[in-house]
Amino acid sequence: MNTPQPASSSSAPASAARKRSQPSPSPSPTRPASPPPKPQPSLLYQTTVRVPFPSADLASIAARVLTVDKPLKPHEAYATYKVVDGNVFEMVVHANSIRMLRTTVNANLEQLVSVTNTMAELAPPGMV
């Protein structure tokens, strides 16, 4: 039994439509991460968290590791990471509500704790 198919408003052949809907290849690991989304006017809340590290290298590693994960809902909340004042890791979180701000900060701090614990376990003696 044939079921009716919705009419396509596109004049492109079906094979072209399938090509466009295929996922793009994942970025190369050597390419830098995409820039953070631009602040939305609806993201009214912001906070900054700064964490000193023993060295600029360790702060930079933490920032790079956390930058890999893209925000799940960038229209609701997102975080940016960078190193300031030599060895200070800085996380700036933007959100559309206090609740989303708190949730995003908590999630990112949990990830940062995991990263620092891994550094402590794997770093050569005296580095951490």
N, C-alpha and C positions, 0 to 999 in steps of 0.2 A: 504494500500500500504506500503510495506516495504521499508525503506530507507537504503542504505548501511551504515554500520558503519565502521569507520577507523580501520584498523588492529592494534592490540596491540602488541608492541614489547616486552612486558613483558610476562613471562610465568606464572605469578601469576594469580590466579583466580580473577574474577571481584570483588567478595565480599572482598577479601584482599585489593584490590586497593581502594575500598570505605572506608574501615576501616582506611587506611593510610591518606586519604584526610580529615577525620573528624577533626574539630578543637580540639585542646587540651583544657582541662578544664582550666579556668582562675586561676591564682595563688591565694593562700590563702592570706587573708589580713594580716596575721601575718608574712608571709614570707617577707624578705627584697626585695626591688626592684632589678631587674637585673642590673649588672654593665653597665656603659655607653659603647658605642661602642669604639673600639680602633681608634685613629686618623688615618685617611686615608692620604696617601701621596698627594692626590689631594686636600685635604682641606688645602689650603695654608694660609688662613686668620684666625686670632684669636684675640680675645679681652677679657679682664677681667673687670668685673663690681663688685665693692665692695660696700655694703650698711651696715652701722652700725645699729644695733638694740639695744633697751634698755637692753636686756638680752640675754644670750647665749641660753636660752630655746626658746625664740621667733625666734631667727635666725635659730635654729635647726628645729623648726616647719615649717618655710618658706622653708627651703631646702628640708625637707621631702615631703611637699605638692607638690612642683614643680617637684620633682623626679618621681612622679607617672606617669606623662604623658611621653610616649615614643616619640622620634622624628618621624615625619611623613616620612621624607626622610633623614635617617642618612648618606647616601652617599653624600648629598649636604650640610647639616648643622645639628649640634646638640649642646646641652649645657650640662654642668655638674655643679652641685651645691654642696657646702660644707660650713662649718663654719670654719673661721680662726680667730686667735687672740681673742678667747673667744666669742665675740658677733658680729662678722662681717660676714655677708652673702656674699659668693663669688660665682659668676657665670662666668664660662669660656665658651665662645662660639667659635666653630670651624666652618668654612664654606669654600666652594669652590669658592666664589666670594664675592666682597664687597657688592653687592646687597643682597645676601643671608645672609651675616653677619648682615647687618642693619635690615633686615626683622626679623631675628631670635631674635636679641637683643630687638627690639621693642615688639615683641609678648611676650617674656619672661618678660620684664619690665611691660607690661600691666597685666600679670598674677600676678606678684609680688605686684603691686599696689592693685589688688583685694584681695590678701591674707592679706596684711597689713591692708586694710580697714575692712576686716572681723575680724581680730584680735582686732582692736580698738573697734569694736562694741560688741564683745563677751567676751573680757578679763575682769577679775575682776578689779574694780577701783584701780588705782595705779600701775597696772602691765605694762601698755603700756604708 
